[in-house]
Amino acid sequence: MTDAKPVPDPDTGKPTDVPVVFDAAQLFRGKREIYIDFDGLRYRLRITRRGKLLLQK
């Protein structure tokens, strides 16, 4: 993906061309699934048996 859109820096709020990267191990903390609240909806992000990420509404 070469056309990255500006993303606000979490510390300053100013737009930046570099997207924020999160380490999956830190997000999941040894679990197989996490929940993400976004725009009033809850999403489930889980690691499948084959090691893929699956996002479900």
C-alpha positions as CSV (number, residue, x, y, z in Angstrom):
1,M,0.0,0.0,0.0
2,T,1.7,3.1,-1.2
3,D,-0.9,5.8,-0.8
4,A,-1.0,6.3,3.0
5,K,-3.4,9.0,4.1
6,P,-2.4,11.4,6.9
7,V,-3.2,10.0,10.3
8,P,-3.3,12.1,13.5
9,D,-0.4,11.6,15.8
10,P,-1.9,10.2,19.1
11,D,0.3,12.5,21.2
12,T,-0.1,15.8,19.3
13,G,-3.2,15.3,17.2
14,K,-1.4,16.7,14.2
15,P,-1.7,14.9,10.9
16,T,1.3,12.7,9.9
17,D,2.0,10.6,6.8
18,V,3.2,7.7,8.9
19,P,0.5,5.4,10.1
20,V,0.6,4.2,13.7
21,V,1.8,0.6,14.0
22,F,0.7,-1.6,16.9
23,D,2.4,-4.9,17.8
24,A,-0.2,-7.7,17.8
25,A,1.4,-9.4,20.8
26,Q,0.9,-6.2,22.8
27,L,-2.7,-5.8,21.7
28,F,-3.7,-9.4,22.3
29,R,-1.6,-9.9,25.5
30,G,-1.6,-13.7,25.1
31,K,-5.3,-13.9,24.3
32,R,-6.8,-15.1,21.0
33,E,-9.4,-12.3,20.7
34,I,-9.9,-8.6,21.6
35,Y,-12.8,-6.2,21.2
36,I,-12.6,-2.8,19.5
37,D,-15.2,-0.1,20.1
38,F,-15.5,2.1,17.0
39,D,-18.2,4.7,16.2
40,G,-20.6,3.2,18.7
41,L,-20.2,-0.4,17.5
42,R,-18.2,-3.2,19.0
43,Y,-15.9,-5.3,16.7
44,R,-14.3,-8.6,17.6
45,L,-10.7,-9.2,16.3
46,R,-9.5,-12.7,16.7
47,I,-6.6,-14.9,15.7
48,T,-7.8,-18.0,13.9
49,R,-6.4,-21.5,14.3
50,R,-4.4,-20.9,11.1
51,G,-2.8,-17.8,12.5
52,K,-4.9,-15.3,10.5
53,L,-6.7,-12.2,11.8
54,L,-10.4,-12.1,11.5
55,L,-12.5,-8.9,12.2
56,Q,-16.2,-9.4,12.9
57,K,-18.9,-6.9,13.5
